[in-house]
Amino acid sequence: MTRLAEAQALLRALGFDKPRSNERSGRTLLALAQLDEDRPWSATQNPMLGLRAILDWMREHLGEPIAENSRESVRRQTLHQFIDAGLVVYNEDDPARATNSSLNNYKLTDEAVGVLQAYGTSGFDAAVTAYLAKVPGLIAKYSAAREMTRIPVTLPGGKELTIGAGGQNVLIKQMVDDFCAYFVPGGEVLYIGDADSKLMHFDADKLAELGVTVNTHGKLPDLVVHQPEKNWLFLMEAASSHGPVDAKRHGELATLFAGSTAGLVFVSCFPDRATMRKFLADLAWETEAWCASDPTHMIHLNGERFLGPYA
């Protein structure tokens, strides 16, 4: 039996179904364990590896011509399932690391290493039994570590949720807590983007009532808030490092929400004025700019009105 076939058999022994014990998953397991045909299972290792390092290892040591467009399949359809099952831990060195960081990494748990090292020995079945008895506890342990790094957010209507602690999400929380309180009283959050889960809060039914059918794979803004009293729809972008409403983004959003019966208000949100200055020359006309450091004020890139939609 080849090392790849053994890896697939091992995954099945650990309870993974057919899609999660396919050849892609087997190769991913071998890369994480740093095992090729010349290294026995007893030599299993568990270094922290980024996704690129995992793909490169498959190419170099398994002779597999992994295409670069396979990255998302390996990440979403294999590594995510390994994490959920407690086989792999994500960013053990820094659970709060931003989702889009180049330093993101994966490694086998210490418990999983023990099972892999026992593969092919008389103690393998006992090791699997002991491991599976621990799995619920392992999942709870690693899930708790991730939950501790999440940011609690209370929407204007009182609903509570959490968003990941990395990336733009600190600013998104300020947009919900402060911008909405000062400038969108009575507002209803219809969408809030989260790097960990793009559809974590998405009121598709309410958007449909407003004439907007959004392709969930499209480029949604970071925050969408409806103000029923004025029938305005605020399309807000968090721009702590990139992504304000420039002319290109304004056109994309105008097209995406073209059917809206509510007036569209475009807002670029920044953590502070120093950050805003980096993007000031790029901001589109007929849009708004807001800084979390000065939450009660706003800058209006227009001369006709202070705040509101344009035809």
KOLMIVEX-793406 format. One line per field, with one value per residue (C-alpha): residue in three letters; x, y, z. Coordinates in nm, 2 decimals. Last residue first. Layout:
torpa	Ala | ...
X	X | ...
Y	Y | ...
Z	Z | ...
//
This chain:
torpa	Ala | Tyr | Pro | Gly | Leu | Phe | Arg | Glu | Gly | Asn | Leu | His | Ile | Met | His | Thr | Pro | Asp | Ser | Ala | Cys | Trp | Ala | Glu | Thr | Glu | Trp | Ala | Leu | Asp | Ala | Leu | Phe | Lys | Arg | Met | Thr | Ala | Arg | Asp | Pro | Phe | Cys | Ser | Val | Phe | Val | Leu | Gly | Ala | Thr | Ser | Gly | Ala | Phe | Leu | Thr | Ala | Leu | Glu | Gly | His | Arg | Lys | Ala | Asp | Val | Pro | Gly | His | Ser | Ser | Ala | Ala | Glu | Met | Leu | Phe | Leu | Trp | Asn | Lys | Glu | Pro | Gln | His | Val | Val | Leu | Asp | Pro | Leu | Lys | Gly | His | Thr | Asn | Val | Thr | Val | Gly | Leu | Glu | Ala | Leu | Lys | Asp | Ala | Asp | Phe | His | Met | Leu | Lys | Ser | Asp | Ala | Asp | Gly | Ile | Tyr | Leu | Val | Glu | Gly | Gly | Pro | Val | Phe | Tyr | Ala | Cys | Phe | Asp | Asp | Val | Met | Gln | Lys | Ile | Leu | Val | Asn | Gln | Gly | Gly | Ala | Gly | Ile | Thr | Leu | Glu | Lys | Gly | Gly | Pro | Leu | Thr | Val | Pro | Ile | Arg | Thr | Met | Glu | Arg | Ala | Ala | Ser | Tyr | Lys | Ala | Ile | Leu | Gly | Pro | Val | Lys | Ala | Leu | Tyr | Ala | Thr | Val | Ala | Ala | Asp | Phe | Gly | Ser | Thr | Gly | Tyr | Ala | Gln | Leu | Val | Gly | Val | Ala | Glu | Asp | Thr | Leu | Lys | Tyr | Asn | Asn | Leu | Ser | Ser | Asn | Thr | Ala | Arg | Ala | Pro | Asp | Asp | Glu | Asn | Tyr | Val | Val | Leu | Gly | Ala | Asp | Ile | Phe | Gln | His | Leu | Thr | Gln | Arg | Arg | Val | Ser | Glu | Arg | Ser | Asn | Glu | Ala | Ile | Pro | Glu | Gly | Leu | His | Glu | Arg | Met | Trp | Asp | Leu | Ile | Ala | Arg | Leu | Gly | Leu | Met | Pro | Asn | Gln | Thr | Ala | Ser | Trp | Pro | Arg | Asp | Glu | Asp | Leu | Gln | Ala | Leu | Ala | Leu | Leu | Thr | Arg | Gly | Ser | Arg | Glu | Asn | Ser | Arg | Pro | Lys | Asp | Phe | Gly | Leu | Ala | Arg | Leu | Leu | Ala | Gln | Ala | Glu | Ala | Leu | Arg | Thr | Met
X	-3.03 | -2.82 | -2.87 | -2.83 | -2.60 | -2.47 | -2.63 | -2.54 | -2.16 | -2.03 | -1.76 | -1.91 | -1.68 | -1.84 | -1.84 | -1.97 | -1.73 | -1.40 | -1.15 | -1.39 | -1.34 | -1.62 | -1.61 | -1.93 | -1.99 | -2.11 | -1.76 | -1.55 | -1.25 | -0.91 | -0.74 | -0.84 | -0.69 | -0.38 | -0.54 | -0.81 | -0.54 | -0.42 | -0.78 | -0.85 | -1.00 | -1.15 | -1.50 | -1.59 | -1.97 | -2.20 | -2.57 | -2.82 | -3.18 | -3.42 | -3.61 | -3.29 | -3.27 | -2.92 | -2.77 | -2.49 | -2.45 | -2.42 | -2.18 | -1.95 | -1.96 | -1.88 | -1.60 | -1.44 | -1.48 | -1.33 | -1.53 | -1.26 | -1.09 | -0.75 | -0.57 | -0.82 | -1.09 | -1.42 | -1.67 | -2.03 | -2.34 | -2.61 | -2.97 | -3.20 | -3.58 | -3.59 | -3.77 | -3.67 | -3.29 | -3.13 | -2.77 | -2.53 | -2.17 | -1.86 | -1.97 | -2.07 | -1.85 | -2.05 | -2.06 | -2.38 | -2.55 | -2.77 | -3.13 | -3.22 | -3.57 | -3.61 | -3.82 | -3.54 | -3.30 | -3.53 | -3.54 | -3.16 | -3.09 | -2.72 | -2.53 | -2.24 | -2.25 | -1.88 | -1.77 | -1.42 | -1.35 | -1.68 | -1.91 | -2.22 | -2.54 | -2.90 | -2.82 | -3.15 | -3.12 | -3.34 | -3.09 | -2.85 | -2.61 | -2.50 | -2.59 | -2.51 | -2.17 | -2.08 | -2.16 | -2.20 | -1.91 | -1.70 | -1.76 | -1.65 | -1.33 | -1.23 | -1.33 | -1.10 | -0.84 | -0.85 | -1.08 | -1.33 | -1.70 | -1.94 | -2.31 | -2.58 | -2.92 | -3.04 | -3.21 | -2.91 | -2.67 | -2.46 | -2.11 | -1.88 | -1.53 | -1.37 | -1.04 | -1.19 | -1.40 | -1.09 | -0.95 | -1.28 | -1.30 | -0.96 | -1.06 | -1.41 | -1.28 | -1.02 | -1.28 | -1.51 | -1.21 | -1.08 | -1.28 | -1.18 | -0.81 | -0.84 | -1.01 | -0.76 | -0.46 | -0.61 | -0.65 | -0.29 | -0.12 | -0.02 | 0.17 | 0.09 | -0.02 | 0.12 | 0.30 | -0.02 | -0.22 | 0.04 | 0.06 | -0.32 | -0.29 | -0.01 | -0.25 | -0.14 | -0.03 | -0.17 | -0.05 | -0.15 | 0.16 | 0.06 | -0.23 | -0.58 | -0.76 | -0.60 | -0.41 | -0.61 | -0.52 | -0.15 | 0.10 | -0.16 | -0.26 | -0.50 | -0.50 | -0.54 | -0.71 | -0.98 | -1.26 | -1.34 | -0.97 | -0.95 | -1.27 | -1.12 | -0.80 | -0.98 | -1.26 | -1.18 | -0.80 | -0.72 | -0.99 | -0.89 | -0.53 | -0.61 | -0.58 | -0.21 | -0.21 | -0.07 | 0.17 | 0.20 | 0.56 | 0.49 | 0.80 | 0.84 | 0.49 | 0.32 | 0.57 | 0.50 | 0.13 | 0.18 | 0.43 | 0.18 | -0.09 | 0.14 | 0.30 | 0.35 | 0.55 | 0.39 | 0.62 | 0.55 | 0.86 | 0.67 | 0.46 | 0.77 | 0.97 | 1.08 | 0.74 | 0.68 | 0.59 | 0.61 | 0.31 | 0.13 | 0.23 | 0.11 | -0.22 | -0.26 | -0.18 | -0.45 | -0.70 | -0.64 | -0.65 | -0.99 | -1.05 | -1.27 | -1.50 | -1.53 | -1.62 | -1.37 | -1.41 | -1.05 | -1.02 | -1.12 | -0.84 | -0.59 | -0.71 | -0.65 | -0.30 | -0.23 | -0.33 | -0.10 | 0.19 | 0.14 | 0.00
Y	5.99 | 6.10 | 5.96 | 6.15 | 6.35 | 6.71 | 6.83 | 6.99 | 7.05 | 6.69 | 6.49 | 6.51 | 6.46 | 6.33 | 6.41 | 6.24 | 5.94 | 6.13 | 5.84 | 5.62 | 5.84 | 5.89 | 5.98 | 6.03 | 5.99 | 6.22 | 6.24 | 5.93 | 5.90 | 5.86 | 6.18 | 6.12 | 5.77 | 5.82 | 6.11 | 5.87 | 5.67 | 5.99 | 6.09 | 5.78 | 5.42 | 5.49 | 5.45 | 5.52 | 5.58 | 5.55 | 5.64 | 5.47 | 5.58 | 5.29 | 5.13 | 4.94 | 4.79 | 4.92 | 4.77 | 4.58 | 4.84 | 5.13 | 4.92 | 4.85 | 5.21 | 5.34 | 5.09 | 5.22 | 5.59 | 5.53 | 5.40 | 5.29 | 4.94 | 4.93 | 4.94 | 5.06 | 5.11 | 4.96 | 5.01 | 5.12 | 5.10 | 5.29 | 5.23 | 5.52 | 5.48 | 5.79 | 5.64 | 5.28 | 5.34 | 5.04 | 4.94 | 4.75 | 4.69 | 4.55 | 4.62 | 4.32 | 4.22 | 3.94 | 3.58 | 3.64 | 3.76 | 4.03 | 4.06 | 4.42 | 4.55 | 4.68 | 4.37 | 4.16 | 4.33 | 4.24 | 3.87 | 3.85 | 3.95 | 3.86 | 3.81 | 3.56 | 3.54 | 3.61 | 3.39 | 3.44 | 3.77 | 3.90 | 4.12 | 4.26 | 4.27 | 4.39 | 4.61 | 4.79 | 5.16 | 5.33 | 5.61 | 5.61 | 5.89 | 5.89 | 5.53 | 5.38 | 5.54 | 5.44 | 5.08 | 4.94 | 5.13 | 5.07 | 4.70 | 4.72 | 4.90 | 4.61 | 4.38 | 4.51 | 4.24 | 4.02 | 3.97 | 3.76 | 3.86 | 3.79 | 3.81 | 3.99 | 4.10 | 4.42 | 4.59 | 4.82 | 4.52 | 4.41 | 4.30 | 4.08 | 4.05 | 3.71 | 3.61 | 3.40 | 3.22 | 3.09 | 2.94 | 2.80 | 2.62 | 2.47 | 2.33 | 2.23 | 2.04 | 1.86 | 1.77 | 1.62 | 1.44 | 1.27 | 0.94 | 0.94 | 0.95 | 0.67 | 0.44 | 0.54 | 0.47 | 0.13 | 0.04 | 0.16 | -0.04 | -0.34 | -0.11 | 0.01 | 0.36 | 0.44 | 0.75 | 0.88 | 0.83 | 1.01 | 1.30 | 1.34 | 1.40 | 1.66 | 1.85 | 1.86 | 2.20 | 2.49 | 2.84 | 3.20 | 3.42 | 3.58 | 3.74 | 3.74 | 3.59 | 3.83 | 3.66 | 3.63 | 3.26 | 3.34 | 3.06 | 2.79 | 2.96 | 2.68 | 2.35 | 2.02 | 1.69 | 1.85 | 1.76 | 2.12 | 2.19 | 1.89 | 2.00 | 2.35 | 2.20 | 1.98 | 2.15 | 2.52 | 2.53 | 2.25 | 2.36 | 2.73 | 2.66 | 2.44 | 2.74 | 2.72 | 2.38 | 2.09 | 1.89 | 1.60 | 1.46 | 1.37 | 1.53 | 1.85 | 1.92 | 1.81 | 2.01 | 2.32 | 2.29 | 2.27 | 2.55 | 2.77 | 2.69 | 2.79 | 2.52 | 2.49 | 2.18 | 1.85 | 1.55 | 1.19 | 0.97 | 0.66 | 0.69 | 0.57 | 0.81 | 0.70 | 0.71 | 1.07 | 1.20 | 1.56 | 1.51 | 1.82 | 1.73 | 1.37 | 1.49 | 1.73 | 1.44 | 1.23 | 1.51 | 1.56 | 1.19 | 1.15 | 1.10 | 1.41 | 1.34 | 0.98 | 1.04 | 1.10 | 0.87 | 0.84 | 0.50 | 0.67 | 0.92 | 0.64 | 0.46 | 0.78 | 0.82 | 0.46 | 0.51 | 0.81 | 0.61 | 0.34 | 0.00
Z	-0.78 | -0.48 | -0.13 | 0.20 | 0.42 | 0.42 | 0.10 | -0.23 | -0.19 | -0.19 | -0.02 | 0.32 | 0.62 | 0.94 | 1.31 | 1.63 | 1.60 | 1.60 | 1.64 | 1.45 | 1.15 | 0.89 | 0.52 | 0.31 | -0.06 | -0.34 | -0.48 | -0.47 | -0.23 | -0.40 | -0.29 | 0.07 | 0.09 | 0.29 | 0.47 | 0.61 | 0.80 | 0.98 | 1.04 | 1.25 | 1.23 | 0.89 | 0.75 | 0.38 | 0.35 | 0.05 | 0.10 | -0.13 | -0.13 | -0.07 | -0.36 | -0.43 | -0.78 | -0.85 | -0.54 | -0.71 | -0.98 | -0.74 | -0.53 | -0.82 | -0.94 | -0.60 | -0.58 | -0.90 | -0.79 | -0.45 | -0.16 | 0.08 | 0.05 | 0.21 | 0.54 | 0.80 | 0.54 | 0.66 | 0.38 | 0.44 | 0.22 | 0.41 | 0.27 | 0.32 | 0.37 | 0.58 | 0.88 | 0.77 | 0.81 | 0.65 | 0.73 | 0.51 | 0.65 | 0.50 | 0.14 | -0.07 | -0.36 | -0.51 | -0.40 | -0.21 | -0.53 | -0.38 | -0.48 | -0.39 | -0.43 | -0.07 | 0.02 | -0.13 | 0.12 | 0.40 | 0.29 | 0.24 | 0.60 | 0.62 | 0.94 | 0.93 | 0.55 | 0.49 | 0.78 | 0.93 | 0.77 | 0.89 | 0.69 | 0.85 | 0.65 | 0.71 | 1.01 | 1.10 | 1.18 | 1.44 | 1.46 | 1.17 | 1.23 | 1.59 | 1.70 | 1.37 | 1.35 | 1.71 | 1.79 | 1.44 | 1.28 | 1.59 | 1.55 | 1.19 | 1.30 | 1.52 | 1.24 | 0.98 | 1.01 | 1.32 | 1.62 | 1.44 | 1.48 | 1.76 | 1.78 | 1.99 | 1.86 | 2.04 | 1.74 | 1.69 | 1.66 | 1.96 | 1.87 | 2.07 | 1.93 | 1.89 | 2.05 | 2.33 | 2.07 | 1.89 | 2.22 | 2.30 | 1.97 | 2.04 | 2.37 | 2.27 | 1.97 | 2.18 | 2.44 | 2.18 | 2.03 | 2.35 | 2.31 | 1.95 | 2.05 | 2.30 | 2.04 | 1.77 | 2.00 | 2.10 | 1.73 | 1.66 | 1.93 | 1.72 | 1.49 | 1.14 | 1.25 | 1.60 | 1.49 | 1.34 | 1.66 | 1.87 | 1.62 | 1.65 | 2.02 | 1.97 | 1.73 | 1.37 | 1.25 | 1.05 | 0.97 | 0.91 | 0.87 | 0.54 | 0.73 | 0.57 | 0.86 | 1.11 | 1.39 | 1.72 | 1.76 | 1.77 | 1.81 | 1.76 | 1.44 | 1.33 | 1.51 | 1.32 | 1.40 | 1.62 | 1.38 | 1.30 | 1.22 | 0.99 | 0.82 | 0.76 | 0.63 | 0.37 | 0.18 | 0.26 | 0.26 | 0.02 | -0.22 | -0.18 | -0.27 | -0.57 | -0.80 | -0.76 | -0.93 | -0.74 | -0.97 | -0.72 | -0.70 | -0.33 | -0.19 | -0.40 | -0.51 | -0.19 | 0.01 | -0.20 | -0.13 | 0.24 | 0.24 | 0.05 | 0.31 | 0.60 | 0.81 | 1.18 | 1.23 | 1.34 | 1.28 | 1.20 | 1.21 | 1.34 | 1.03 | 0.83 | 0.60 | 0.25 | 0.08 | 0.21 | 0.55 | 0.67 | 0.90 | 0.77 | 0.42 | 0.47 | 0.60 | 0.30 | 0.06 | 0.22 | 0.21 | -0.16 | -0.22 | -0.06 | 0.31 | 0.37 | 0.07 | 0.18 | 0.54 | 0.82 | 1.12 | 1.24 | 1.07 | 0.75 | 0.79 | 0.85 | 0.53 | 0.33 | 0.48 | 0.40 | 0.04 | 0.02 | 0.17 | -0.09 | 0.00
//
